[in-house]
Amino acid sequence: MCIESFSLMQQRLNANNRPGYSKWSNILFSIGAALTVTAWGVSFVSTKVLLDNGLSSVEIYILRFIFAYLIVLAFSHDKMWADSWADELRLAICGLLAGSIYFIAENTALEYTKVAFVALITALAPLLTTILVGILYKSERPSSGTWFGSIIAFVGVGFVIFNGGGDDGGAAQSWSDNIIGDLLALASALSWCVYSVILRRLNVIYTTNFITRKTFFYGIITAIPFLAAEPHIASFSILLEFEVWGNLLFLILGASILAFFFWAIAVKRLGAVKASNFLYMSPVVSLIAAWIILGEKITFMGYLGCAFIVGGLILGDYLSAHPLRPKWRH
């Protein structure tokens, strides 16, 4: 789902310069943000349904983003190339990291572990980005509050990884399968983290639509070798099944194009900081949707991990904005 938060860091810098809006307008924008994040949370379940119906993780990614790219291209085609070959190469790397590697790793993780755990671990991407940026740029070192929240969140990841197979609605997964899935989800979050660092330079020069279109394009191109390595390709008849094309349509239009459009409006109207608070809902939505639609059940340690991850993310974000200052007695 992180591909939907393009240029969020850049928008955070301008969060305090947004115009004021009426109370009812803000309520409508908040509803829009909540619906968008809900779509991103449910997208994990849709992907799992497609996997269960015979599509591979690579096929799901390529089908989803070929159509998404064509739609974006229809509205953003004035500028086709970057200003330099160096920037074009950076955009290609963005497509590899935030496109093919991120989504193929995420989709493959869903084959091995629970939907809720993949959603939770990939939700760590912004936190990992903050830490990496702090390591690379001395002027942007994370606050002690951010580190505190990070420790809590990573303890939650430990609970999730070592929670065991558990009851999965009928077929228990092995502990080793869960670890593979959880590590793939973590690799997905790390690839997004590196992409975000590269994006910092591009955000200053190019528009969000241009970067999005180019990332989609290079993401599809770099996924072709993964597709070539597939042992078999799904037959066209699979795409004619309602459960397949219905979920693909939701991923293309609902979780990609419309969600990105409404999210951009929400960030502009509410401010990036306030809008990003809705992102904490996404893994919770995934957990609930997986329980209702897929019948996924989670052990007590899994729920504990969920609480630690979401709590750590919220606490880290809050303390970074409201650092604790000791009050010395005089």
C-alpha positions in Angstrom: 0.0 0.0 0.0 2.9 2.4 0.4 3.0 3.2 -3.3 -0.1 5.3 -2.6 1.8 7.7 -0.3 4.0 9.2 -3.0 5.7 12.5 -2.0 4.1 12.4 1.5 7.4 13.6 3.1 7.5 16.5 0.7 3.9 17.4 1.5 4.7 17.3 5.2 7.1 20.2 4.7 4.2 22.3 3.4 1.6 21.0 5.9 1.5 24.3 7.9 0.8 26.4 4.7 -2.5 24.9 3.8 -5.6 27.2 3.7 -8.4 26.9 6.2 -11.6 25.1 5.4 -15.0 24.9 7.0 -15.8 22.3 9.7 -18.1 20.3 7.4 -15.6 20.3 4.5 -13.0 18.9 6.9 -15.4 16.2 8.0 -15.9 15.2 4.3 -12.2 15.2 3.6 -11.7 13.1 6.7 -14.3 10.6 5.5 -12.5 10.5 2.2 -9.2 9.8 3.9 -10.8 7.1 6.0 -12.4 5.4 3.0 -9.1 5.6 1.1 -7.1 3.9 3.9 -9.9 1.3 4.2 -9.5 0.5 0.5 -5.7 0.0 1.1 -6.4 -2.2 4.0 -8.8 -4.4 2.1 -6.4 -4.5 -0.9 -4.3 -7.1 1.0 -7.3 -9.4 1.3 -8.1 -8.9 -2.4 -4.6 -9.9 -3.3 -4.9 -13.0 -1.1 -8.1 -14.0 -2.9 -6.4 -13.6 -6.3 -3.5 -15.8 -5.1 -6.0 -18.4 -3.9 -7.6 -18.4 -7.3 -4.4 -19.3 -9.2 -2.8 -16.0 -10.1 0.9 -15.6 -9.1 2.2 -12.7 -7.1 4.0 -11.4 -10.2 0.9 -11.7 -12.4 -1.2 -9.8 -9.9 1.3 -7.0 -9.7 1.7 -6.7 -13.5 -2.0 -6.9 -14.3 -2.8 -4.3 -11.6 -0.2 -1.7 -12.6 -0.4 -2.1 -16.4 -4.0 -0.8 -16.3 -3.1 1.7 -13.5 -0.2 3.1 -15.7 -2.4 3.5 -18.8 -5.0 5.4 -16.8 -2.3 7.7 -15.2 -0.7 8.1 -18.7 -4.1 9.3 -20.1 -4.1 12.2 -17.7 -0.3 12.9 -17.4 1.6 12.7 -20.7 2.9 16.2 -21.3 6.4 15.4 -20.0 7.7 11.9 -21.0 11.3 12.0 -19.9 13.4 13.3 -17.0 15.6 16.3 -17.3 18.8 14.1 -17.3 19.8 10.5 -17.8 20.9 10.4 -14.1 17.4 11.3 -13.0 15.9 8.8 -15.5 18.1 6.2 -13.9 16.9 7.2 -10.4 13.3 6.9 -11.6 14.1 3.4 -12.9 15.5 2.5 -9.5 12.4 3.9 -7.9 10.3 1.6 -10.2 12.4 -1.4 -9.2 12.3 -0.6 -5.4 8.8 0.8 -5.0 7.2 -1.2 -7.8 8.4 -4.7 -8.7 10.4 -5.6 -5.5 8.0 -3.9 -3.1 4.8 -5.4 -4.5 6.1 -8.8 -5.6 7.7 -9.3 -2.1 4.5 -8.2 -0.4 2.3 -10.3 -2.6 4.5 -13.4 -2.1 4.5 -12.8 1.6 0.7 -13.3 1.5 1.3 -16.9 0.3 3.2 -17.7 3.5 1.8 -15.8 6.4 -1.4 -14.1 7.5 -2.8 -11.0 5.7 -2.8 -9.0 9.0 0.8 -9.7 9.6 1.9 -8.6 6.1 -0.2 -5.4 6.5 1.3 -4.7 9.9 5.0 -5.2 9.0 4.8 -3.2 5.7 3.2 -0.4 7.8 6.6 0.0 9.4 8.0 1.5 6.1 7.6 5.2 7.1 9.2 4.5 10.5 12.1 2.7 8.8 12.4 5.6 6.4 12.7 8.1 9.3 15.5 6.0 10.8 17.4 5.7 7.5 17.1 9.4 6.7 18.4 10.1 10.2 21.4 7.9 9.6 22.2 9.5 6.3 21.4 13.1 7.2 22.7 14.4 10.5 20.3 17.4 10.4 17.3 15.0 10.5 18.3 12.6 13.3 15.2 10.9 14.8 14.2 12.2 18.3 14.4 10.0 21.4 10.6 9.7 21.2 10.9 8.3 17.7 13.5 5.8 18.8 11.2 4.8 21.8 8.3 4.2 19.5 10.5 2.3 17.1 11.7 -0.1 19.8 8.1 -0.8 20.8 7.1 -1.4 17.2 10.0 -3.8 16.5 9.2 -5.7 19.7 5.8 -6.1 18.1 7.4 -7.4 14.9 9.2 -10.0 17.1 5.9 -11.1 18.6 4.4 -11.4 15.1 7.3 -13.4 13.7 7.5 -15.8 16.6 3.7 -16.2 17.1 3.7 -19.6 15.5 1.3 -21.0 12.8 -1.9 -20.9 14.8 -5.4 -21.6 13.5 -5.8 -20.2 10.1 -9.4 -20.9 9.5 -8.9 -24.6 8.9 -5.3 -25.0 7.6 -2.6 -24.2 10.1 0.6 -22.9 8.5 4.0 -24.0 9.7 6.2 -21.8 11.8 8.9 -21.7 9.1 6.3 -20.6 6.4 5.2 -17.8 8.7 8.8 -16.6 9.2 9.4 -16.6 5.4 6.3 -14.5 4.9 7.1 -12.1 7.7 10.7 -11.6 6.4 9.4 -11.0 2.9 7.1 -8.4 4.2 10.0 -6.8 6.1 12.1 -6.8 2.9 9.2 -5.1 1.2 9.1 -2.4 3.8 12.9 -2.0 3.5 12.8 -1.6 -0.3 10.2 1.2 0.2 12.5 2.8 2.8 15.4 3.0 0.3 13.1 4.3 -2.4 11.9 7.1 -0.1 15.4 8.3 0.3 16.0 8.4 -3.5 12.6 10.2 -3.9 13.7 13.1 -1.8 15.8 14.5 -4.6 13.2 13.8 -7.3 10.4 15.5 -5.4 12.2 18.8 -5.6 12.4 18.7 -9.4 9.4 16.8 -10.7 5.6 16.7 -10.1 3.9 13.9 -8.2 2.0 12.8 -11.3 5.2 12.5 -13.3 7.0 10.5 -10.6 4.0 8.2 -10.2 3.7 7.5 -13.9 7.4 6.8 -14.3 7.5 4.6 -11.2 4.6 2.6 -12.5 6.3 2.3 -15.9 9.7 1.1 -14.6 8.0 -1.1 -12.0 6.3 -3.0 -14.8 9.5 -3.2 -17.0 11.6 -4.5 -14.0 8.9 -7.1 -13.2 9.2 -8.8 -16.6 12.3 -10.9 -15.5 10.3 -12.1 -12.5 7.5 -13.1 -14.8 9.9 -14.9 -17.1 11.1 -17.0 -14.2 7.5 -18.1 -13.4 7.1 -21.9 -13.8 3.7 -21.4 -15.5 1.4 -18.6 -16.6 -2.2 -18.5 -15.5 -4.7 -19.2 -18.3 -6.9 -16.4 -19.7 -10.0 -18.2 -18.6 -9.1 -17.5 -14.9 -9.5 -13.8 -15.6 -13.1 -14.4 -16.7 -14.1 -15.6 -13.2 -16.0 -13.0 -11.3 -14.0 -13.4 -8.1 -10.8 -12.7 -10.1 -11.8 -9.8 -12.4 -13.9 -8.3 -9.6 -10.9 -8.2 -7.2 -8.6 -7.0 -10.0 -11.0 -4.2 -10.8 -11.0 -3.2 -7.1 -7.2 -3.2 -6.9 -6.8 -1.1 -10.2 -9.6 1.4 -9.7 -10.4 1.4 -6.0 -7.0 0.8 -4.3 -4.8 2.5 -6.9 -6.3 5.2 -9.1 -9.3 6.5 -7.0 -7.5 5.9 -3.7 -4.5 7.9 -4.9 -6.7 10.7 -6.2 -8.7 11.0 -2.9 -5.6 10.7 -0.8 -3.9 13.6 -2.7 -7.0 15.7 -2.0 -7.1 14.7 1.7 -3.4 15.5 2.2 -3.9 18.9 0.5 -7.0 19.9 2.4 -6.3 18.4 5.8 -2.6 18.7 5.8 -0.1 15.8 5.5 0.4 15.3 9.2 -3.4 15.0 10.0 -4.1 12.9 7.0 -1.2 10.5 7.7 -2.8 9.7 11.1 -5.5 7.8 9.2 -2.8 5.4 7.9 -2.7 3.7 11.3 -6.2 2.3 10.5 -4.9 0.3 7.5 -3.4 -2.7 9.2 -6.4 -2.8 11.6 -8.8 -2.8 8.6 -6.7 -5.7 7.1 -6.9 -7.7 10.3 -10.7 -7.3 10.5 -11.3 -7.9 6.7 -9.1 -11.0 6.8 -11.1 -12.3 9.7 -14.5 -11.6 8.1 -13.6 -12.6 4.5 -10.9 -15.2 4.8 -11.7 -16.6 8.3 -8.1 -15.9 9.5 -7.6 -16.4 13.2 -4.7 -15.0 15.2 -3.1 -16.3 18.4 -2.8 -14.1 21.5 0.9 -13.4 20.8 -0.2 -12.2 17.3 -2.7 -9.8 18.7 0.0 -8.6 21.2 2.3 -8.0 18.3 -0.4 -6.0 16.5 -1.0 -3.8 19.5 2.8 -3.2 19.9 3.3 -2.3 16.2 0.3 0.1 15.9 1.0 1.5 19.4 4.7 2.0 18.6 3.9 3.8 15.3 1.4 6.1 16.9 3.6 6.8 19.9 6.7 7.4 17.8 4.9 9.8 15.5 3.3 11.7 18.4 6.5 12.0 20.4 8.4 13.2 17.3 5.9 16.0 17.0 5.6 16.6 20.8 9.0 15.8 22.3 9.1 15.4 26.0 11.1 18.1 27.8 12.2 17.5 31.4 11.1 20.2 33.8 14.0 21.1 36.1 13.3 22.3 39.5 14.9 25.6 40.4 
